[in-house]
Amino acid sequence: MAAELFGPAKSVEKKDTGRALQYLILVAVVLTCILAYGPMLEQFFTGTDTITLIETGRINNFQDFRHILTQPLMAGSDFLRIAKFYRPVSTISYSIDYWLWGMNPAGFHLANLVFHTLTCILIFVMMRSSFGLRSMPAGFGAIIFAIHPILVETVPSLDRRHDIIAGLLVVLCVIFCAKCLFSQNQSRRYLWISVACQIGAIASKETAFFVPGLILIFVSLFAPPGDERSRLRYILNIWCPYVFSAFLYLLWRMYVLGGVGGYAAANHGSWSEKEQYVGKMAVSYLYDLLSPVDSMWQPALTTPLGITLLGAVIVILPLATEFLLDATRHTNSGHSDHALPKIRVFLMCWLLLPLGVYSLTLTFGHRGMYIPTIAFSCLIGLNFQGITPAIEAAYPSVKKTLLSWKGNLFLAMLPKTVAIAASVCVVCILARYSPVLCNYGAWQASADLSSNLLRQFIISASILPDKGCVFVNQVPDSMANTSDGTPQPKEVAFPQDYSFTSWLKLYLPRCHARVILGKRSKAKYFSGFVRLTNCMWTKRTLVVFVSMGKSDKVR
């Protein structure tokens, strides 16, 4: 069946330069990831929930492991006042990190980097082996994903590892599902591995509940030909394990959380207000893929209409071209390439299904763009597939005159040429603002601020009795824009009250002081000092003020 669906891939393999090129591309992907996110290994703990995830995820005995499997995320902390989630797989990753590295932040950042690099490698494997693409387009897709600027919202922040692990397991799920479909004996072993990857992805982040729908689309597109009844039976035979396992997991999740879970304040008012929120969400979703940094494009393309047209040229126009080429080649030579349009439809569904999940749950953040960006990067890479064969078909011989050209193929290739040109422009702009070339210093500033703040907080809180109370005022909750206009992440995170409480439990386990955050502030400097001033304290109460300034004032 693989030969039927991806017949052109066999001839592609003969023309490819072989394994050496594939290894070279994989090395390039790994180096790109290291260049983009290697500097974060020197940072302190980043993210709002990181300290609490570490503190509540420690495994000292079997009861702790059972607690992770049977309790909500960050159970025992004040985070449950904000939201209720169940993510045991990603929680266990923090447990392993703590067991390996203790409270060394470099080890946790290294795990994020490794997970992200593995995802990029698996994207190449999926495009190359599962979709039958050439090595170069598959490598382009993996590298585009590695450098996409929107991922600076996810990879450097330790508490957003849920998205990275979920994305990695979704790609693995598709790879093993393809192995099940296209292997000669159609081994059920690959099917159950794929189902396990789906459950792992959902157990990492609930966004992955779209995977059963994605698998249904994949199997429907690439199921073997036959009469309708036998084909439907085959599709259901493959798809039902995904649905049943996801349904059973959902029941268990609802039992653990005592309901559906989610954020406590995700109502968004009336239906009209919800519709407006979903509309804004869709626009932001599109901007995050094509224009994640403000002022990336000329003013004509910064409008929603301009960005929408650009997305249509990159994603939809090649699909129309592939259908035209398919019809033209079939008419002229009796040969038809069915794979590329089906792959593109599948990736387009992958791109849109997470948006459906966000619309249903009314929760969206830039950090949640990790999984959709996988499909977007693959679509960009797919645009470069078959350029040389198409040109050879349209221009059979340079020595022949213009009259000998295959005009119908030439006209069919024009939209593809426009799409490729637009894709090249998008890739160049994304590379210009990628973390390889731009220093997104807000995460470093957030890490430095959290480091000084939490370490001085321990000193201040150590004078309190066992069940005292600490009021912390002027803790930053946002970062001001830089004066030089350099790009920065949109959702830089800072500690919350439960972050301070977890920090106390980690370093002063006998202290059960309650931490209350007062009025928050806005950090104005990226490099500076943080000072905690004990303004007032009694036997059981301490009031702490945070003061910040430029580093040269300290000197």
Secondary structure, DSSP 4 states (H G I P E B T S, - for coil): -HHHHTHHHHHHHHHS--HHHHHHHHHHHHHHHHHHHGGGGGS---SSSHHHHHHHT--SSHHHHHHHHHS-TTTTSGGGGTEE---HHHHHHHHHHHHHHTT-HHHHHHHHHHHHHHHHHHHHHIIIIIS---HHHHHHHHHHHHH-GGGGGTTT-GGGHHHHHHHHHHHHHHHHHHHHHHSTT--HHHHHHHHHHHHHHHHH-GGGGGHHHHHHHHHHHHSPP--HHHHHHHHHHHHHHHHHHHHHHHHHHHHHHTSS-EETT---SSHHHHHHHHHHHHHHHHHHHH--STT-S-GGGSSHHHHHHHHHHHHHHHHHHHHHHHHHHHHHHS----HHHHHHHHHHHHHHHHHHHHHHHT---GGGGHHHHHHHHHHHHHTTTTHHHHHHHH-S-TTS-GGGS-HHHHHHHHHHHHHHHHHHHHHHHHHHTSTTTS--THHHHHHHHHHHHHHHHHHHHTTS-TT-EEEEES-EEEEPPPTT-----S------HHHHHHHHHHH-TT---EEEE-S-EEE--SSEEEEEEEEEE-SSEEEEEEEEEEHHHH-
